[in-house]
Amino acid sequence: MAVSVEHKYKLKKEDTVEIVTGKYKGKRGRILRILRDKDRVLVEGANMVKKAQKRKSQQDRGGIAEIEAPIHASNVMIVCKKCGPTRIGYRLSTDKGKAVKTRVCRKCGEAL
């Protein structure tokens, strides 16, 4: 019996990330989608695979299309505007009496 474990993700949609391992190492792109159940992310322009697609209508052309395939979340790092690929930390601050959690760069401390 498989047990589902919910992980806390520090990455979010639209974050700019760099791929740190594999065929696309060094490539940067935006996160298009996060697949939480499989611990994977879809990065724009990376891990391209060819997929045969059927015609949907008379005007539509079928054929072979290139689409992005998911990459494991551990193989990408968020990119800080100042210092490049980095890990994510959190800083707690209070705003009008409410505690606010902000993602920060572990190297320079700048908000991400």
SVG drawing of the C-alpha trace seen along z (x, -y; Angstrom):
<svg xmlns="http://www.w3.org/2000/svg" viewBox="-13 -48 39 50">
<polyline fill="none" stroke="black" stroke-width="0.4" points="0.0,0.0 1.5,-3.3 1.4,-6.1 1.0,-9.7 3.3,-12.2 2.5,-15.9 5.8,-17.8 6.1,-21.5 7.1,-23.2 9.3,-26.2 9.0,-26.7 6.0,-28.4 4.5,-28.8 6.2,-31.6 9.4,-31.3 12.6,-31.4 14.7,-28.3 17.9,-26.8 18.3,-23.1 21.2,-21.7 21.5,-18.2 20.9,-16.1 20.7,-16.8 19.4,-20.4 21.9,-21.4 22.4,-25.2 19.2,-26.0 16.9,-28.6 13.2,-28.9 9.9,-29.7 7.9,-27.1 4.7,-26.5 3.2,-23.9 3.9,-22.1 2.9,-18.4 2.8,-18.0 1.7,-14.4 4.8,-13.3 7.3,-15.9 7.9,-17.3 7.8,-20.7 7.2,-21.7 9.9,-24.2 9.4,-26.4 11.7,-25.3 13.4,-22.4 13.2,-18.6 11.5,-18.8 10.0,-15.5 8.3,-14.7 4.7,-13.6 2.5,-12.3 -0.8,-14.2 -4.0,-13.3 -6.0,-15.8 -8.7,-17.4 -10.6,-19.0 -10.4,-19.3 -8.3,-22.5 -6.0,-21.3 -2.8,-19.7 -1.8,-16.5 1.7,-15.2 4.7,-15.3 4.7,-18.2 7.5,-19.1 6.2,-19.6 7.9,-20.1 8.1,-17.0 8.2,-17.3 11.5,-17.4 12.0,-16.2 11.8,-19.2 15.2,-18.3 16.9,-18.9 16.0,-22.6 17.1,-25.6 15.5,-29.0 17.4,-31.9 18.1,-35.0 18.4,-38.3 21.6,-39.2 23.6,-36.0 22.1,-33.3 21.0,-29.8 20.4,-29.6 18.5,-27.9 15.4,-29.4 15.0,-30.5 12.2,-32.3 12.1,-35.5 9.3,-36.2 8.1,-39.8 5.0,-41.4 2.7,-43.6 -0.1,-45.4 0.0,-42.8 0.0,-39.8 3.0,-37.5 4.1,-37.5 6.4,-34.8 8.7,-35.9 10.9,-33.8 14.5,-35.0 17.8,-34.1 20.1,-32.1 23.2,-33.7 22.4,-37.5 19.1,-37.6 17.2,-39.5 13.4,-38.7 12.5,-36.4"/>
</svg>
